[in-house]
Amino acid sequence: MLDVIGVGKTFKNSKNSRKNDCRIDGDNFHALRDISFSCSSREIVGILGANGAGKTTLLRILCSVLSKSKGIIKLNGNAIDSTSQMKKNFGLLSGTKGLYANMTAREILEFYGTLYEIDEDSFNCRITKISEKLSIQNFLDVQIKRFSQGMKQRVAFARALIHDPNILILDEPTTGMDVPSARNVINFINNCQEDGKLVLVSTHNMSEVEKLCTKVVLLHDGLVKFQGTTEQMKATGKSDQLDDAFTNLCM
């Protein structure tokens, strides 16, 4: 069970910020304001919102890339605040991938295995299991620059899962992919759910949301505008089409 309780994030106000933005308070910009929601293992939760709504800020806080300004994050009833706790329990796949072109897939996974302080035996077991599940076992010693975008995404997935986190965070996981590659990603997300993991996925693709997500959390101007199932979102947004319901709720 993941509980996000009253989480906020404040930055210094940029001179380029829109003057009529309700998140501006003097010299402060409140990117997130009292974000609260709960979700459980074996759920796939869509984190939705227009660009600038606060999705990426929230996901980065959850995996300790950013520190929160206020609030509590609990896992199974216990507050987790330290960076080491966050890294242990969360795995991040960002939209930028950040793979080193001249390294092989194995070298990248070994590097991150070291960062997560995984012992050699556990690492070897993990890399065998993950590479087989992602069908990259025959490409582990190939340099990343020789990979297609779909193969790079598989390596990025492997990196996010190398330490066997309880929660997988995916930021725009299918952006720029062709249909077969995107389908492979969808299948892999479903496999993670079957393995008992909680998956949080940020996407603008409402078709993917309907296919994948057991519930959604909709952010707007740094606040939770809606949380519930896709069918409940349609009802609340007064439309049979999820993208129209999305638009109606964010007006």
Steps between C-alpha positions, in 0.01 A plus 500: 500500500636839398357806676585850379377746762500879454812505283606839368796637307595867488760660274627855479277691262646544154476841335368316193201351687152599392382786721145364524607149606315410822807309625706818533523646848739794507850363450378138515359265240301212650541227239315250722241598761377247757509193275333199667405157363538131584564190289593136553723230355377339177346831393590699190432864581493766231645836605324736260507871431583761238860610451608694807235348728764355735518136385875477448570696819289251696667197343847643565414558864380141537830361374715753695628695198333806661434572865147593604429831673234348727287192553546132577559196282417164656563147379300228675419744780859609565627846410795494262715810494859394444648487150617143557144388587360670193761350268444153643124504447459701180626445146482782242473491124517859376403615154859599419643148568851642572694200366872535426547433127848346521418262786352155453169407657684278749739780599206737564322242716821420689554871565151541646533173689804654672308818582226291661764296687374168362730212586650302210290185537174695525599718207579204275164345588316828433669570168424149375134522600444854368688454172299187422170669585588797278661283228833685512714205615667474157579873491650558844852552359396728214560876525188710553570712191425193286154451652165606354277728707293199607810311617627805688166516679538136607842575647353801682233270644768254611691780671186613687437144623852380574459550877153335504304805627148472641381795292578576136467858378466555125512849351361497143623142434371468140571849366651486150455125464353312207195280558686166555747658746221675690309173520807329648517771766131454582548126535799552725306740725229237534765243593630730774148522639472120496831482689336697783650842431321832519547689173458877473493615139487855365362523146297722270366199310143450620466177301790354700342623821176318423683179409744503792393694804300366793465860624614851413617808687439820302715803585414858406692810609685296762185358660321165480198576283367143491588148613314178428440254216482600134126435502458729802710761321270486199197541725651791692626659178159452336620320188518147363841589357790510746686778320188718506444423869863597561447833325175570685658433838793732431293796379 
